[in-house]
Amino acid sequence: MKVKKELLIKIAFLVLAILIAFGIYEFFILRKAHSTFDDYYAFRGCVELLEKTEDYGVCKVASGQTIKIVKIWDKWYLDGDGPDLF
């Protein structure tokens, strides 16, 4: 019984460590993606740039859908998906 309990505890810690590592990985991926237009363009899977200004860009993704990428507080987001301005 003691061996089973120790094994379960080890498995639980392993799962927790994997979840923490995944969370840290996602944090850095998202941080990089939002940092520049080019990084966010690649993150969203854009295949064709249709229009770009200093504050926004419009691109086409592989499915053919057109998306707008906007700059909010020096970070890039999908239009309507960024932080609230007020």
MODELLER restraints for C-alpha pairs under 7 A, 6 or more apart:
rsr = mdl.restraints
at = mdl.atoms
rsr.add(forms.Gaussian(group=physical.xy_distance, feature=features.Distance(at['CA:32:A'], at['CA:39:A']), mean=6.85, stdev=0.5))
rsr.add(forms.Gaussian(group=physical.xy_distance, feature=features.Distance(at['CA:33:A'], at['CA:39:A']), mean=4.87, stdev=0.5))
rsr.add(forms.Gaussian(group=physical.xy_distance, feature=features.Distance(at['CA:33:A'], at['CA:40:A']), mean=4.66, stdev=0.5))
rsr.add(forms.Gaussian(group=physical.xy_distance, feature=features.Distance(at['CA:33:A'], at['CA:43:A']), mean=5.98, stdev=0.5))
rsr.add(forms.Gaussian(group=physical.xy_distance, feature=features.Distance(at['CA:34:A'], at['CA:40:A']), mean=5.65, stdev=0.5))
rsr.add(forms.Gaussian(group=physical.xy_distance, feature=features.Distance(at['CA:34:A'], at['CA:75:A']), mean=5.22, stdev=0.5))
rsr.add(forms.Gaussian(group=physical.xy_distance, feature=features.Distance(at['CA:34:A'], at['CA:76:A']), mean=4.78, stdev=0.5))
rsr.add(forms.Gaussian(group=physical.xy_distance, feature=features.Distance(at['CA:34:A'], at['CA:77:A']), mean=6.53, stdev=0.5))
rsr.add(forms.Gaussian(group=physical.xy_distance, feature=features.Distance(at['CA:35:A'], at['CA:75:A']), mean=5.39, stdev=0.5))
rsr.add(forms.Gaussian(group=physical.xy_distance, feature=features.Distance(at['CA:35:A'], at['CA:76:A']), mean=6.48, stdev=0.5))
rsr.add(forms.Gaussian(group=physical.xy_distance, feature=features.Distance(at['CA:36:A'], at['CA:75:A']), mean=6.81, stdev=0.5))
rsr.add(forms.Gaussian(group=physical.xy_distance, feature=features.Distance(at['CA:36:A'], at['CA:76:A']), mean=6.43, stdev=0.5))
rsr.add(forms.Gaussian(group=physical.xy_distance, feature=features.Distance(at['CA:37:A'], at['CA:76:A']), mean=6.11, stdev=0.5))
rsr.add(forms.Gaussian(group=physical.xy_distance, feature=features.Distance(at['CA:40:A'], at['CA:76:A']), mean=6.46, stdev=0.5))
rsr.add(forms.Gaussian(group=physical.xy_distance, feature=features.Distance(at['CA:45:A'], at['CA:61:A']), mean=5.69, stdev=0.5))
rsr.add(forms.Gaussian(group=physical.xy_distance, feature=features.Distance(at['CA:45:A'], at['CA:62:A']), mean=6.97, stdev=0.5))
rsr.add(forms.Gaussian(group=physical.xy_distance, feature=features.Distance(at['CA:46:A'], at['CA:59:A']), mean=5.93, stdev=0.5))
rsr.add(forms.Gaussian(group=physical.xy_distance, feature=features.Distance(at['CA:46:A'], at['CA:60:A']), mean=5.46, stdev=0.5))
rsr.add(forms.Gaussian(group=physical.xy_distance, feature=features.Distance(at['CA:46:A'], at['CA:61:A']), mean=4.23, stdev=0.5))
rsr.add(forms.Gaussian(group=physical.xy_distance, feature=features.Distance(at['CA:46:A'], at['CA:62:A']), mean=6.69, stdev=0.5))
rsr.add(forms.Gaussian(group=physical.xy_distance, feature=features.Distance(at['CA:47:A'], at['CA:60:A']), mean=5.87, stdev=0.5))
rsr.add(forms.Gaussian(group=physical.xy_distance, feature=features.Distance(at['CA:47:A'], at['CA:61:A']), mean=5.30, stdev=0.5))
rsr.add(forms.Gaussian(group=physical.xy_distance, feature=features.Distance(at['CA:47:A'], at['CA:62:A']), mean=6.00, stdev=0.5))
rsr.add(forms.Gaussian(group=physical.xy_distance, feature=features.Distance(at['CA:48:A'], at['CA:59:A']), mean=5.52, stdev=0.5))
rsr.add(forms.Gaussian(group=physical.xy_distance, feature=features.Distance(at['CA:48:A'], at['CA:60:A']), mean=5.12, stdev=0.5))
rsr.add(forms.Gaussian(group=physical.xy_distance, feature=features.Distance(at['CA:48:A'], at['CA:61:A']), mean=6.99, stdev=0.5))
rsr.add(forms.Gaussian(group=physical.xy_distance, feature=features.Distance(at['CA:49:A'], at['CA:58:A']), mean=6.32, stdev=0.5))
rsr.add(forms.Gaussian(group=physical.xy_distance, feature=features.Distance(at['CA:49:A'], at['CA:59:A']), mean=4.42, stdev=0.5))
rsr.add(forms.Gaussian(group=physical.xy_distance, feature=features.Distance(at['CA:49:A'], at['CA:60:A']), mean=6.52, stdev=0.5))
rsr.add(forms.Gaussian(group=physical.xy_distance, feature=features.Distance(at['CA:50:A'], at['CA:58:A']), mean=5.43, stdev=0.5))
rsr.add(forms.Gaussian(group=physical.xy_distance, feature=features.Distance(at['CA:50:A'], at['CA:59:A']), mean=5.10, stdev=0.5))
rsr.add(forms.Gaussian(group=physical.xy_distance, feature=features.Distance(at['CA:51:A'], at['CA:57:A']), mean=5.45, stdev=0.5))
rsr.add(forms.Gaussian(group=physical.xy_distance, feature=features.Distance(at['CA:51:A'], at['CA:58:A']), mean=5.03, stdev=0.5))
rsr.add(forms.Gaussian(group=physical.xy_distance, feature=features.Distance(at['CA:51:A'], at['CA:59:A']), mean=6.90, stdev=0.5))
rsr.add(forms.Gaussian(group=physical.xy_distance, feature=features.Distance(at['CA:52:A'], at['CA:58:A']), mean=6.30, stdev=0.5))
rsr.add(forms.Gaussian(group=physical.xy_distance, feature=features.Distance(at['CA:55:A'], at['CA:70:A']), mean=5.95, stdev=0.5))
rsr.add(forms.Gaussian(group=physical.xy_distance, feature=features.Distance(at['CA:55:A'], at['CA:71:A']), mean=5.08, stdev=0.5))
rsr.add(forms.Gaussian(group=physical.xy_distance, feature=features.Distance(at['CA:56:A'], at['CA:68:A']), mean=6.97, stdev=0.5))
rsr.add(forms.Gaussian(group=physical.xy_distance, feature=features.Distance(at['CA:56:A'], at['CA:69:A']), mean=5.42, stdev=0.5))
rsr.add(forms.Gaussian(group=physical.xy_distance, feature=features.Distance(at['CA:56:A'], at['CA:70:A']), mean=4.23, stdev=0.5))
rsr.add(forms.Gaussian(group=physical.xy_distance, feature=features.Distance(at['CA:56:A'], at['CA:71:A']), mean=5.87, stdev=0.5))
rsr.add(forms.Gaussian(group=physical.xy_distance, feature=features.Distance(at['CA:57:A'], at['CA:68:A']), mean=5.71, stdev=0.5))
rsr.add(forms.Gaussian(group=physical.xy_distance, feature=features.Distance(at['CA:57:A'], at['CA:69:A']), mean=5.09, stdev=0.5))
rsr.add(forms.Gaussian(group=physical.xy_distance, feature=features.Distance(at['CA:57:A'], at['CA:70:A']), mean=6.50, stdev=0.5))
rsr.add(forms.Gaussian(group=physical.xy_distance, feature=features.Distance(at['CA:58:A'], at['CA:66:A']), mean=6.89, stdev=0.5))
rsr.add(forms.Gaussian(group=physical.xy_distance, feature=features.Distance(at['CA:58:A'], at['CA:67:A']), mean=5.70, stdev=0.5))
rsr.add(forms.Gaussian(group=physical.xy_distance, feature=features.Distance(at['CA:58:A'], at['CA:68:A']), mean=4.42, stdev=0.5))
rsr.add(forms.Gaussian(group=physical.xy_distance, feature=features.Distance(at['CA:58:A'], at['CA:69:A']), mean=6.15, stdev=0.5))
rsr.add(forms.Gaussian(group=physical.xy_distance, feature=features.Distance(at['CA:59:A'], at['CA:66:A']), mean=5.63, stdev=0.5))
rsr.add(forms.Gaussian(group=physical.xy_distance, feature=features.Distance(at['CA:59:A'], at['CA:67:A']), mean=5.57, stdev=0.5))
rsr.add(forms.Gaussian(group=physical.xy_distance, feature=features.Distance(at['CA:59:A'], at['CA:68:A']), mean=6.52, stdev=0.5))
rsr.add(forms.Gaussian(group=physical.xy_distance, feature=features.Distance(at['CA:60:A'], at['CA:66:A']), mean=4.41, stdev=0.5))
rsr.add(forms.Gaussian(group=physical.xy_distance, feature=features.Distance(at['CA:60:A'], at['CA:67:A']), mean=6.27, stdev=0.5))
rsr.add(forms.Gaussian(group=physical.xy_distance, feature=features.Distance(at['CA:68:A'], at['CA:78:A']), mean=6.12, stdev=0.5))
rsr.add(forms.Gaussian(group=physical.xy_distance, feature=features.Distance(at['CA:68:A'], at['CA:79:A']), mean=5.49, stdev=0.5))
rsr.add(forms.Gaussian(group=physical.xy_distance, feature=features.Distance(at['CA:69:A'], at['CA:76:A']), mean=6.55, stdev=0.5))
rsr.add(forms.Gaussian(group=physical.xy_distance, feature=features.Distance(at['CA:69:A'], at['CA:77:A']), mean=5.56, stdev=0.5))
rsr.add(forms.Gaussian(group=physical.xy_distance, feature=features.Distance(at['CA:69:A'], at['CA:78:A']), mean=4.63, stdev=0.5))
rsr.add(forms.Gaussian(group=physical.xy_distance, feature=features.Distance(at['CA:69:A'], at['CA:79:A']), mean=5.44, stdev=0.5))
rsr.add(forms.Gaussian(group=physical.xy_distance, feature=features.Distance(at['CA:70:A'], at['CA:76:A']), mean=5.59, stdev=0.5))
rsr.add(forms.Gaussian(group=physical.xy_distance, feature=features.Distance(at['CA:70:A'], at['CA:77:A']), mean=5.42, stdev=0.5))
rsr.add(forms.Gaussian(group=physical.xy_distance, feature=features.Distance(at['CA:70:A'], at['CA:78:A']), mean=6.17, stdev=0.5))
rsr.add(forms.Gaussian(group=physical.xy_distance, feature=features.Distance(at['CA:70:A'], at['CA:79:A']), mean=5.57, stdev=0.5))
rsr.add(forms.Gaussian(group=physical.xy_distance, feature=features.Distance(at['CA:71:A'], at['CA:77:A']), mean=6.38, stdev=0.5))
